[in-house]
Amino acid sequence: MLRARWWRNRPLRTRISILLIVLFNGVLTVTSIVTFSVLRSSLYKELDHRLTTTTAGMATADSAGVGIGGKDSTEYGWLRFGGDLYIALLSGDERPRGPGPRFPDPPPPTDTPVTVPAAGSTSSAEYRLAVARLADGRTAVAAVDTAATEAAVRRAVLVVVAVQLLADVVLAVLGVLVVRRSLRPLEDAARTADRVAAGDFAPRLVDARIGPKTEVGRLAGALNRMLDQIHTALAARDASEERLRLFVADASHELRTPLQSIRGYGELYQQGALPDTRAVDEAVERMLAEVHRMTRLVESLLMLARFDEDDPDELEPVDLGRVVTESCRDAAAVEPARPWAVTVASEVTVRGDEAQLRGVVANLLANVRMHTPADATCSVDLSVADGRAVLRVADEGPGIPAEALPHVFDRFYRADRSRSRARGGSGLGLSIVAAVADLHGGTVRVDSPPGGGTLVELTLPVM
């Protein structure tokens, strides 16, 4: 249990390095054992071939009447040639005399070499021995000392062990370096994750040596994308919280002004500061006006809140051309002296909520009425382009300051707060327009060139 816990707590590079060394040694050990077995077998085959060749030569020489060593070998026992080769000719049950190999009892089969110890009990030498039967019934015996063969095998073992130890050192050094280099991106990822956990979302994993299709490269890419998404989400959350704070502050300010007016008139009436019926009626009229203003403001806020819950599947076909024409007619009735230029394409049908779309057009025309002189021309154009209905409302008023254009769709935003409030604006008109456009799958943009004038362009998908 402790060993398993120790192993799990080791760094990944340490575990990989250890596993590489263990695996390398295991493979090299098995390879060495197989190599030694093959080498030893090959060397002994050479010895056996030498023995069988020697016994065959002894049989040939005997059949030719040539004595081995010049005399009968049974008289002298083992004859030694070349330092490690022993030969003898045996008759019947005779055994070779003198120092050398111990002749086995019973004798080995013909042409089947066997390993035998030395004749002396104190010697640890071993010999490879083979026999051959002659035509006259005698036995030719040849044996060779295996010391040189075993020494060659031992030298090979020592060389392989030394090479293996050296290879272990080289592998350990190179393996640690390679593994550390290969796992460096993972260490960078771990450090990046630690910084992210500490609240720093700025770092990214960027390394030109990491292939994007490798496991480490895919991990780095996924981590970078995750950090981008987290950073974007946090930025959006902060922006949303800031907008909510400003929205609450602006909404409180907008509601506080009419409430203060109503409270002031009520206190005047309660204190008897209104001397006659005319003053009372005037105060009540002002209080009702503030109540209507608060009602419109609350209705606009409720409308914006409902847009987030509306289901687009409940939208129905709407004749947008008719909505625009009727809205322009209503606006012209309110301001008959204003020059109007209305161009409406026929059969422009969109999928939407007619009441909301009518409110959008009315908001755009009301902005023209509130923020431009009464004699400024208002142009309204409805056309179809690339499968989308395009509504353009343009005026020749003073326009919108360049620094205010990025904020025109913010709730309660006014380029000129005092003037807008005096004219009855709440700063929610274009916010409602943008919300309705988004709900209907459309877009809205505002442009105001430096020379004056304002253009609002609304696009909606047609059916």
PAKERO-581869 format. One record per residue (C-alpha): residue in three letters; x negated, y, z negated; residue number from 1. Coordinates in Angstrom, 2 decimals. Each point is the difference from the previous one (the first is absolute). Layout:
# PAKERO-581869
{ALA {X Y Z} NUM}
...
***
This chain:
# PAKERO-581869
{MET {0.00 0.00 0.00} 1}
{LEU {-2.81 2.42 -0.93} 2}
{ARG {-1.90 -0.87 3.18} 3}
{ALA {3.09 0.57 2.14} 4}
{ARG {0.63 3.33 -1.73} 5}
{TRP {-3.65 1.01 0.47} 6}
{TRP {0.20 -0.93 3.69} 7}
{ARG {3.21 1.99 0.57} 8}
{ASN {-1.53 3.05 -1.68} 9}
{ARG {-3.06 0.06 2.26} 10}
{PRO {-0.09 2.55 2.87} 11}
{LEU {1.01 -1.35 3.39} 12}
{ARG {-3.48 0.54 1.48} 13}
{THR {-1.53 -2.07 -2.84} 14}
{ARG {2.40 -2.88 0.51} 15}
{ILE {-0.49 0.03 3.78} 16}
{SER {-3.79 0.07 -0.39} 17}
{ILE {0.07 -2.93 -2.45} 18}
{LEU {2.34 -1.99 2.23} 19}
{LEU {-2.23 0.65 3.03} 20}
{ILE {-3.11 -1.23 -1.85} 21}
{VAL {1.79 -3.08 -1.37} 22}
{LEU {1.45 -0.82 3.41} 23}
{PHE {-3.36 0.53 1.70} 24}
{ASN {-1.77 -2.27 -2.50} 25}
{GLY {2.68 -2.63 0.31} 26}
{VAL {-0.21 -0.06 3.80} 27}
{LEU {-3.80 0.09 -0.04} 28}
{THR {-0.19 -2.79 -2.61} 29}
{VAL {2.30 -2.27 1.98} 30}
{THR {-1.93 0.80 3.17} 31}
{SER {-3.30 -0.73 -1.73} 32}
{ILE {1.21 -3.35 -1.35} 33}
{VAL {1.21 -1.04 3.44} 34}
{THR {-3.28 1.22 1.55} 35}
{PHE {-2.12 -1.87 -2.55} 36}
{SER {2.00 -3.18 0.53} 37}
{VAL {-0.40 0.23 3.77} 38}
{LEU {-3.70 0.87 -0.31} 39}
{ARG {-0.71 -2.88 -2.41} 40}
{SER {1.94 -2.42 2.16} 41}
{SER {-1.88 1.17 3.09} 42}
{LEU {-3.39 -0.37 -1.70} 43}
{TYR {0.85 -3.49 -1.23} 44}
{LYS {1.17 -0.97 3.47} 45}
{GLU {-3.42 1.02 1.29} 46}
{LEU {-1.61 -2.14 -2.71} 47}
{ASP {2.22 -2.96 0.89} 48}
{HIS {-0.83 0.40 3.69} 49}
{ARG {-3.68 0.05 -0.86} 50}
{LEU {0.38 -3.19 -2.09} 51}
{THR {1.96 -1.92 2.63} 52}
{THR {-2.50 1.07 2.66} 53}
{THR {-2.85 -1.18 -2.24} 54}
{THR {1.55 -3.42 -0.70} 55}
{ALA {0.74 -0.48 3.69} 56}
{GLY {-3.62 0.82 0.82} 57}
{MET {-1.16 -2.49 -2.63} 58}
{ALA {2.10 -2.73 1.58} 59}
{THR {-1.40 0.78 3.46} 60}
{ALA {-3.59 -0.03 -1.26} 61}
{ASP {0.47 -3.30 -1.80} 62}
{SER {1.52 -1.69 3.04} 63}
{ALA {-3.06 1.08 1.99} 64}
{GLY {-2.27 -1.73 -2.51} 65}
{VAL {-1.45 3.19 -1.42} 66}
{GLY {-0.50 -0.12 -3.77} 67}
{ILE {0.97 3.00 -2.07} 68}
{GLY {-3.04 1.50 -1.64} 69}
{GLY {-2.15 -2.69 1.62} 70}
{LYS {1.14 -2.69 -2.47} 71}
{ASP {3.23 -1.54 -1.23} 72}
{SER {1.89 2.61 -1.95} 73}
{THR {1.16 -2.48 -2.62} 74}
{GLU {-3.57 -0.19 -1.19} 75}
{TYR {-0.26 3.68 -0.67} 76}
{GLY {3.59 0.96 -0.84} 77}
{TRP {1.08 3.53 0.89} 78}
{LEU {-1.98 1.77 2.64} 79}
{ARG {0.10 3.80 -0.13} 80}
{PHE {-0.15 2.20 3.11} 81}
{GLY {0.00 3.78 0.30} 82}
{GLY {0.36 0.60 -3.73} 83}
{ASP {3.76 -0.69 -0.28} 84}
{LEU {0.66 -3.08 2.19} 85}
{TYR {-0.20 -3.55 -1.42} 86}
{ILE {0.30 -3.21 2.05} 87}
{ALA {-0.10 -3.74 -0.79} 88}
{LEU {0.65 -3.43 1.63} 89}
{LEU {1.71 -2.50 -2.29} 90}
{SER {0.47 -3.77 0.27} 91}
{GLY {2.84 -1.73 -1.73} 92}
{ASP {0.69 1.39 -3.49} 93}
{GLU {-3.29 1.88 -0.25} 94}
{ARG {-0.05 3.59 -1.30} 95}
{PRO {-2.57 2.71 0.87} 96}
{ARG {-2.79 0.38 -2.53} 97}
{GLY {-1.71 3.15 -1.17} 98}
{PRO {1.20 3.55 -0.69} 99}
{GLY {2.79 1.36 2.15} 100}
{PRO {3.74 -0.52 0.39} 101}
{ARG {1.87 -2.58 -2.04} 102}
{PHE {1.38 -2.63 2.36} 103}
{PRO {3.68 -0.47 -0.81} 104}
{ASP {1.43 -3.32 -1.09} 105}
{PRO {1.88 -1.23 1.92} 106}
{PRO {-1.60 1.41 3.15} 107}
{PRO {2.06 2.63 1.86} 108}
{PRO {1.74 -0.82 3.30} 109}
{THR {-2.00 0.30 3.19} 110}
{ASP {-0.23 3.53 1.49} 111}
{THR {1.91 1.47 -2.97} 112}
{PRO {-2.34 2.40 -1.86} 113}
{VAL {0.42 0.31 -3.76} 114}
{THR {-1.51 2.21 -2.69} 115}
{VAL {-2.20 -1.79 -2.57} 116}
{PRO {-2.10 1.17 -2.96} 117}
{ALA {-3.76 -0.38 -0.38} 118}
{ALA {-1.50 -3.32 -1.12} 119}
{GLY {-1.44 1.47 -3.17} 120}
{SER {2.48 0.65 -2.81} 121}
{THR {-1.71 3.26 -0.91} 122}
{SER {0.31 1.55 3.45} 123}
{SER {3.02 2.06 0.99} 124}
{ALA {-0.71 -0.22 3.74} 125}
{GLU {2.63 -1.32 2.38} 126}
{TYR {-0.40 -1.63 3.39} 127}
{ARG {2.13 -0.64 3.02} 128}
{LEU {-0.39 -3.66 1.00} 129}
{ALA {1.03 -2.03 3.06} 130}
{VAL {-0.56 -3.66 1.02} 131}
{ALA {0.03 -1.92 3.30} 132}
{ARG {0.09 -3.77 0.58} 133}
{LEU {-2.69 -1.42 2.28} 134}
{ALA {0.45 -2.90 2.40} 135}
{ASP {-2.16 -2.33 -2.13} 136}
{GLY {2.12 0.61 -3.11} 137}
{ARG {-2.24 2.55 -1.66} 138}
{THR {1.16 3.44 -1.11} 139}
{ALA {-1.48 3.35 1.08} 140}
{VAL {0.37 2.67 -2.69} 141}
{ALA {-0.56 3.78 0.34} 142}
{ALA {0.49 2.65 -2.68} 143}
{VAL {-0.64 3.73 -0.14} 144}
{ASP {-0.34 2.34 -2.97} 145}
{THR {3.00 2.40 -0.29} 146}
{ALA {-1.92 2.58 -2.04} 147}
{ALA {-0.65 2.25 3.02} 148}
{THR {3.65 -0.19 1.07} 149}
{GLU {1.31 0.80 -3.46} 150}
{ALA {-2.54 2.82 -0.29} 151}
{ALA {1.29 1.48 3.25} 152}
{VAL {3.55 -0.19 -1.29} 153}
{ARG {-1.02 1.64 -3.29} 154}
{ARG {-1.79 2.79 1.86} 155}
{ALA {3.12 0.58 2.07} 156}
{VAL {2.07 0.14 -3.19} 157}
{LEU {-2.39 2.51 -1.58} 158}
{VAL {0.04 2.16 3.13} 159}
{VAL {3.79 -0.03 0.22} 160}
{VAL {0.37 0.78 -3.73} 161}
{ALA {-2.46 2.88 0.29} 162}
{VAL {1.80 1.32 3.10} 163}
{GLN {3.33 -0.35 -1.77} 164}
{LEU {-1.21 1.95 -3.04} 165}
{LEU {-1.41 2.72 2.25} 166}
{ALA {3.24 0.03 2.00} 167}
{ASP {1.95 0.35 -3.27} 168}
{VAL {-1.97 3.11 -0.90} 169}
{VAL {0.36 1.49 3.48} 170}
{LEU {3.68 -0.90 0.13} 171}
{ALA {0.62 1.46 -3.44} 172}
{VAL {-1.64 3.31 0.94} 173}
{LEU {1.47 0.27 3.50} 174}
{GLY {3.35 -1.40 -1.10} 175}
{VAL {0.37 2.55 -2.77} 176}
{LEU {-0.96 2.82 2.37} 177}
{VAL {2.33 -1.18 2.77} 178}
{VAL {2.90 -0.72 -2.34} 179}
{ARG {-0.45 3.34 -1.76} 180}
{ARG {-0.11 1.80 3.34} 181}
{SER {3.02 -1.91 1.32} 182}
{LEU {2.03 0.60 -3.16} 183}
{ARG {-0.97 3.65 -0.33} 184}
{PRO {3.28 1.12 1.65} 185}
{LEU {1.89 -2.03 -2.62} 186}
{GLU {-1.95 1.74 -2.74} 187}
{ASP {0.82 3.34 1.63} 188}
{ALA {3.64 -1.06 0.12} 189}
{ALA {-0.11 -0.88 -3.71} 190}
{ARG {-1.58 3.37 -0.85} 191}
{THR {2.58 1.76 2.17} 192}
{ALA {2.80 -1.88 -1.76} 193}
{ASP {-1.45 1.07 -3.37} 194}
{ARG {-0.02 3.64 1.14} 195}
{VAL {3.57 -0.34 1.26} 196}
{ALA {1.04 -1.52 -3.33} 197}
{ALA {-1.58 3.04 -1.66} 198}
{GLY {2.17 2.31 2.13} 199}
{ASP {-2.40 0.94 2.82} 200}
{PHE {1.61 -0.81 3.38} 201}
{ALA {-2.59 1.78 2.16} 202}
{PRO {-2.62 -2.76 0.60} 203}
{ARG {0.21 -2.22 3.09} 204}
{LEU {-1.94 -3.05 1.16} 205}
{VAL {-2.03 1.02 3.06} 206}
{ASP {-2.89 -2.20 1.14} 207}
{ALA {-1.05 -0.27 3.64} 208}
{ARG {-1.55 -3.43 -0.70} 209}
{ILE {3.38 -1.53 -0.87} 210}
{GLY {1.77 -1.59 2.96} 211}
{PRO {3.69 0.93 0.03} 212}
{LYS {0.99 -3.60 0.80} 213}
{THR {-1.98 -1.61 -2.83} 214}
{GLU {1.62 -0.86 -3.32} 215}
{VAL {-1.89 2.80 -1.75} 216}
{GLY {0.83 2.43 2.80} 217}
{ARG {3.69 -0.91 -0.16} 218}
{LEU {-0.07 0.42 -3.77} 219}
{ALA {-1.66 3.42 0.33} 220}
{GLY {2.52 1.08 2.64} 221}
{ALA {2.94 -1.20 -2.08} 222}
{LEU {-1.35 1.74 -3.10} 223}
{ASN {-0.53 3.25 1.93} 224}
{ARG {3.54 -0.17 1.42} 225}
{MET {1.38 -0.71 -3.46} 226}
{LEU {-1.90 2.98 -1.44} 227}
{ASP {1.27 2.21 2.83} 228}
{GLN {3.57 -1.08 -0.71} 229}
{ILE {-0.44 0.54 -3.74} 230}
{HIS {-1.56 3.41 0.61} 231}
{THR {2.82 0.94 2.37} 232}
{ALA {2.63 -1.26 -2.43} 233}
{LEU {-1.53 1.92 -2.89} 234}
{ALA {-0.28 3.14 2.11} 235}
{ALA {3.63 -0.42 1.05} 236}
{ARG {0.99 -0.53 -3.64} 237}
{ASP {-1.86 3.12 -1.09} 238}
{ALA {1.54 1.99 2.83} 239}
{SER {3.43 -1.38 -0.86} 240}
{GLU {-0.45 0.90 -3.65} 241}
{GLU {-1.11 3.50 0.97} 242}
{ARG {2.99 0.40 2.34} 243}
{LEU {2.31 -1.28 -2.73} 244}
{ARG {-1.47 2.45 -2.49} 245}
{LEU {0.43 2.88 2.43} 246}
{PHE {3.47 -1.23 0.93} 247}
{VAL {1.12 -0.10 -3.63} 248}
{ALA {-1.53 3.42 -0.65} 249}
{ASP {1.62 1.53 3.10} 250}
{ALA {3.37 -1.66 -0.63} 251}
{SER {-0.07 1.23 -3.61} 252}
{HIS {-0.85 3.49 1.20} 253}
{GLU {2.76 -0.02 2.61} 254}
{LEU {2.60 -1.17 -2.51} 255}
{ARG {-1.22 2.31 -2.77} 256}
{THR {0.61 3.18 2.01} 257}
{PRO {3.78 -0.49 0.53} 258}
{LEU {0.38 -1.39 -3.54} 259}
{GLN {-1.61 3.12 -1.42} 260}
{SER {2.35 2.17 2.06} 261}
{ILE {3.06 -1.94 -1.19} 262}
{ARG {-1.25 0.14 -3.60} 263}
{GLY {-0.64 3.73 0.27} 264}
{TYR {3.47 0.79 1.29} 265}
{GLY {1.53 -2.30 -2.63} 266}
{GLU {-1.86 1.74 -2.81} 267}
{LEU {1.06 3.41 1.35} 268}
{TYR {3.62 -1.14 -0.02} 269}
{GLN {-0.34 -1.51 -3.50} 270}
{GLN {-1.53 3.20 -1.38} 271}
{GLY {2.73 2.16 1.58} 272}
{ALA {-2.48 1.77 2.28} 273}
{LEU {2.40 -0.25 2.95} 274}
{PRO {2.21 3.11 -0.46} 275}
{ASP {2.87 -0.74 2.37} 276}
{THR {1.66 -2.62 2.17} 277}
{ARG {-2.00 1.02 3.05} 278}
{ALA {-3.30 -0.64 -1.79} 279}
{VAL {1.27 -3.39 -1.21} 280}
{ASP {1.10 -0.97 3.52} 281}
{GLU {-3.38 1.07 1.35} 282}
{ALA {-1.80 -2.10 -2.60} 283}
{VAL {2.19 -3.03 0.71} 284}
{GLU {-0.64 0.41 3.72} 285}
{ARG {-3.74 0.06 -0.57} 286}
{MET {0.21 -3.04 -2.27} 287}
{LEU {1.98 -1.92 2.65} 288}
{ALA {-2.59 0.95 2.64} 289}
{GLU {-2.79 -1.41 -2.16} 290}
{VAL {2.08 -3.14 -0.65} 291}
{HIS {0.45 -0.49 3.76} 292}
{ARG {-3.73 0.50 0.48} 293}
{MET {-0.80 -2.64 -2.63} 294}
{THR {2.56 -2.33 1.57} 295}
{ARG {-1.64 0.29 3.42} 296}
{LEU {-3.40 -0.57 -1.54} 297}
{VAL {1.13 -3.10 -1.91} 298}
{GLU {1.76 -1.38 3.08} 299}
{SER {-3.18 0.46 2.04} 300}
{LEU {-2.02 -1.82 -2.66} 301}
{LEU {2.54 -2.83 -0.13} 302}
{MET {-0.10 -0.24 3.79} 303}
{LEU {-3.80 -0.36 -0.04} 304}
{ALA {0.27 -2.66 -2.71} 305}
{ARG {2.61 -1.97 1.97} 306}
{PHE {-2.14 -0.10 3.14} 307}
{ASP {-2.37 -2.46 -1.70} 308}
{GLU {2.89 -2.41 -0.57} 309}
{ASP {1.78 0.25 3.36} 310}
{ASP {0.14 -3.14 2.15} 311}
{PRO {-0.88 0.65 3.66} 312}
{ASP {2.29 -2.89 1.01} 313}
{GLU {3.01 2.17 -0.96} 314}
{LEU {-0.79 2.60 2.71} 315}
{GLU {2.47 0.38 2.88} 316}
{PRO {-0.15 1.42 3.54} 317}
{VAL {0.14 3.81 -0.08} 318}
{ASP {0.43 2.40 2.94} 319}
{LEU {-2.87 2.32 -0.84} 320}
{GLY {0.87 2.38 2.83} 321}
{ARG {3.43 0.63 -1.50} 322}
{VAL {-1.48 0.51 -3.47} 323}
{VAL {-2.50 2.56 1.29} 324}
{THR {2.60 1.85 2.10} 325}
{GLU {2.48 0.28 -2.86} 326}
{SER {-2.70 1.06 -2.48} 327}
{CYS {-1.21 2.76 2.38} 328}
{ARG {3.59 1.17 0.45} 329}
{ASP {0.45 0.24 -3.76} 330}
{ALA {-3.28 1.90 -0.40} 331}
{ALA {1.00 2.42 2.80} 332}
{ALA {3.29 0.67 -1.80} 333}
{VAL {-1.96 0.97 -3.12} 334}
{GLU {-2.38 2.26 1.97} 335}
{PRO {1.76 1.08 3.18} 336}
{ALA {-2.54 2.77 0.68} 337}
{ARG {-3.02 -2.37 0.16} 338}
{PRO {-1.13 -1.02 3.50} 339}
{TRP {0.40 -3.77 0.46} 340}
{ALA {-1.53 -2.21 2.71} 341}
{VAL {1.45 -3.52 -0.25} 342}
{THR {-0.88 -2.84 2.40} 343}
{VAL {1.46 -3.42 -0.81} 344}
{ALA {-0.51 -3.12 2.14} 345}
{SER {3.03 -2.21 0.57} 346}
{GLU {0.50 -3.46 -1.50} 347}
{VAL {-2.64 0.13 -2.69} 348}
{THR {1.00 -2.76 -2.42} 349}
{VAL {-2.03 -0.95 -3.04} 350}
{ARG {0.55 -2.46 -2.81} 351}
{GLY {0.47 1.86 -3.25} 352}
{ASP {2.24 1.66 -2.58} 353}
{GLU {1.97 2.83 1.63} 354}
{ALA {0.40 1.99 -3.22} 355}
{GLN {-3.73 -0.10 -0.69} 356}
{LEU {-0.91 0.92 3.58} 357}
{ARG {2.51 2.87 -0.05} 358}
{GLY {-1.58 1.20 -3.26} 359}
{VAL {-3.47 -0.12 1.64} 360}
{VAL {1.08 2.21 2.92} 361}
{ALA {1.80 2.35 -2.39} 362}
{ASN {-3.14 0.25 -2.17} 363}
{LEU {-2.17 0.89 3.00} 364}
{LEU {2.45 2.69 1.16} 365}
{ALA {0.38 1.34 -3.56} 366}
{ASN {-3.80 0.40 -0.22} 367}
{VAL {0.14 2.13 3.15} 368}
{ARG {2.78 2.10 -1.51} 369}
{MET {-1.80 0.51 -3.34} 370}
{HIS {-3.54 0.66 1.22} 371}
{THR {0.38 1.96 3.26} 372}
{PRO {1.59 3.34 0.88} 373}
{ALA {3.59 -0.10 1.22} 374}
{ASP {-1.02 1.07 3.52} 375}
{ALA {-2.72 -2.68 0.39} 376}
{THR {0.81 -2.57 2.70} 377}
{CYS {0.59 -3.60 -1.09} 378}
{SER {-0.57 -2.73 2.62} 379}
{VAL {1.43 -3.49 -0.46} 380}
{ASP {-0.97 -2.73 2.48} 381}
{LEU {1.04 -3.69 -0.10} 382}
{SER {-1.58 -2.36 2.54} 383}
{VAL {-1.06 -3.64 0.42} 384}
{ALA {-3.60 -1.03 0.67} 385}
{ASP {-1.59 -3.48 -0.17} 386}
{GLY {3.03 -1.55 -1.67} 387}
{ARG {0.22 2.61 -2.73} 388}
{ALA {2.32 2.92 -0.56} 389}
{VAL {-1.95 3.24 -0.45} 390}
{LEU {1.66 2.95 -1.77} 391}
{ARG {-1.92 3.30 0.05} 392}
{VAL {1.12 3.01 -2.02} 393}
{ALA {-2.11 3.10 0.67} 394}
{ASP {0.32 3.60 -1.15} 395}
{GLU {-1.79 3.27 0.64} 396}
{GLY {-0.36 0.93 -3.66} 397}
{PRO {-3.16 0.89 -1.93} 398}
{GLY {-1.08 -3.66 -0.14} 399}
{ILE {-1.66 -1.98 -2.77} 400}
{PRO {-3.51 0.76 -1.35} 401}
{ALA {-2.61 -2.55 1.09} 402}
{GLU {-0.87 -0.88 -3.61} 403}
{ALA {3.67 -0.81 -0.69} 404}
{LEU {0.56 -2.40 2.96} 405}
{PRO {-1.41 -3.12 -1.75} 406}
{HIS {2.45 0.52 -2.90} 407}
{VAL {3.27 0.86 1.78} 408}
{PHE {1.43 -3.46 -0.71} 409}
{ASP {-0.89 0.07 -3.70} 410}
{ARG {2.96 0.31 -2.31} 411}
{PHE {0.64 3.49 -1.42} 412}
{TYR {-2.84 1.45 2.10} 413}
{ARG {0.44 3.55 1.28} 414}
{ALA {-2.45 2.09 1.97} 415}
{ASP {1.58 3.08 -1.63} 416}
{ARG {1.64 -1.11 -3.23} 417}
{SER {1.56 3.31 -1.00} 418}
{ARG {1.51 0.64 3.40} 419}
{SER {1.31 -3.53 0.38} 420}
{ARG {1.71 0.02 -3.35} 421}
{ALA {1.56 3.35 0.72} 422}
{ARG {1.38 -1.33 3.24} 423}
{GLY {1.38 -3.10 -1.72} 424}
{GLY {-2.55 -2.63 1.07} 425}
{SER {-0.95 -2.83 -2.34} 426}
{GLY {-3.05 -1.31 1.87} 427}
{LEU {1.66 -3.38 0.65} 428}
{GLY {1.29 0.50 3.55} 429}
{LEU {-2.95 -1.36 1.95} 430}
{SER {-0.56 -2.70 -2.64} 431}
{ILE {3.51 -1.27 0.73} 432}
{VAL {-0.67 0.22 3.75} 433}
{ALA {-3.19 -2.09 -0.37} 434}
{ALA {1.76 -2.57 -2.21} 435}
{VAL {2.88 -0.41 2.45} 436}
{ALA {-2.39 -0.31 2.95} 437}
{ASP {-1.97 -2.71 -1.80} 438}
{LEU {3.19 -1.85 -0.93} 439}
{HIS {1.04 -0.04 3.67} 440}
{GLY {-3.41 -1.17 1.25} 441}
{GLY {-0.88 3.45 1.38} 442}
{THR {-2.57 2.71 -0.51} 443}
{VAL {0.02 3.75 -0.56} 444}
{ARG {-2.70 2.60 0.46} 445}
{VAL {-0.26 3.77 -0.40} 446}
{ASP {-2.16 2.31 2.08} 447}
{SER {-0.50 3.72 -0.40} 448}
{PRO {-2.45 1.72 2.40} 449}
{PRO {-1.99 3.01 -1.24} 450}
{GLY {2.07 2.38 2.13} 451}
{GLY {3.21 -0.72 -1.91} 452}
{GLY {2.99 -2.28 0.36} 453}
{THR {0.67 -3.48 -1.36} 454}
{LEU {0.72 -3.29 1.76} 455}
{VAL {1.50 -3.01 -1.76} 456}
{GLU {0.00 -3.22 2.05} 457}
{LEU {2.05 -3.01 -1.09} 458}
{THR {-0.23 -3.34 1.83} 459}
{LEU {2.34 -2.98 -0.44} 460}
{PRO {0.19 -3.34 1.82} 461}
{VAL {2.94 -0.19 2.42} 462}
{MET {2.22 -3.03 0.46} 463}
***
